[in-house]
Amino acid sequence: MRIALLSALARHPTGGGEKAAFRRFVGRSVLAHQVDAALALDCDSVICLAAGMRQEIIACQHRAESGGARFQMIDSSRRLPGLVKADDELIVLADGLLPDFGVLADLLRDRPAILTFPDEPAVARGFERIDSTRAWAGAMRCRGASAEKLNDLSEDADAASSLLRFGLQSGIRTVSVDPAVLLDGRWTFNEPAEELAELEKQWIARHVKPVSFAAPGLAIAERMGLRMARDFAGGALERLPSYVAVGSGMLAGLAAWFGRPVIGLGLLIVMAVAAPIGAIFEKLGKAGRKQSARLSLVEALRWAGDALIVGLVAQASSPDSGWLRLFVPLILLGLLRLAEARAPLRWRALYADRILLLSGLLLAAILGQLQFFTALLSLLVLATLLLAPGDRELTTD
């Protein structure tokens, strides 16, 4: 069994009594990010040293269990030997460490190792020195048998530092981590608050690239989501934008039921704004974690939104047009979906911009030209697909 040992005991060195593991980073605690790191390393169990069961610990427990790992909290390092077998693998992360998941997985996935940095600049950044030229990078992998030695230490001994010493004494290999990850903010340890805020921006920018303003509605919504994500992504309000999208979609359906398709189109604009914000939150909340093969809530909302657009446009069109009321919007949404997959890469976001589409449809409905506008859009999308067939691989016979 592979077990991750985390800790939420140390106070942040800047003072104020704040626990290093409970500092907020992109909407959730540093400890929650360490749980994600453990899941990225395929850990079956997460053991956390903490002084008591508080809300941040409960959130981490739910996060670990949702990722398929068992979560246990202990209040003393002396309880660890009873939970770890000699043939288990132990992944140890220092209290307050924010590592790069990819680098961590590459270096620790296969065999025991102690990760190190050159002493400069690591020691100046708070990392523990292990000899005259190296510092511990805050992460290691060892055999579970090492945990037995914790029984010989006092109850207040730091478990991670103690296991580090045991590992060095037993000859576990050391692996040097490229110090570039320190310099570009991908591997941090108890950074001051002002630097942590800047690192948040860099972390978000690495995981999410907003679309260009070639798709103006979508671009604005995604940038709103990126700003809001620093406070809400990964937290209790992480799914609020998606719930807003669900609620406005349901209200749009009710508007259609009561014969008010124009109101329904207006409500779908709210849905179209909330859905990409929810997508940003979802992407950041799952960054570094294994992705499920199931259809995400955000993608399900996109399909539901397109179905509602077809229905509302058909309802708002002239009844004299018969089956064309449904056929024309169905063709338009089908062509837009096709263009998202086959158009040149730089234009695909434009075809996915439902905010821009719905704004045009709403204005056309108010002016009484909805069916004409929908047919014209269909022709324009078809023409762009024929004139610019997209990025395809060249093949030869």
Secondary structure, 3 states (H helix, E strand, C coil): CEEEEEEECCECCCCCCCEHHHCEECCEEHHHHHHHHHHHCCCCEEEEEECCCCHHHHHHHHHHHHCCCEEEEECCHHHCCCCCCCCCEEEEECCCEECCHHHHHHHHCCCCEEEEEEHHHHHHHCCCECCCCEEEEEEEEEEHHHHHHHHHCCCCCCHHHHHHHHHHHCCCCEEECCCHHHHCCCCEECCCHHHHHHHHHHHHHHHCCCCCCCCHHHHHHHHHHHHHHHHHCCCCCCCHHHHHHHHHHHHHHHHHHCCCHHHHHHHHHHHHHHHHHHHHHHHHHCCCCCCCCCCCHHHHHHHHHHHHHHHHHHHHCCHHHCCHHHHHHHHHHHHHHHHHHHCCHHHHHHHCCHHHHHHHHHHHHHHCCHHHHHHHHHHHHHHHHHHCCCCCCCCCC
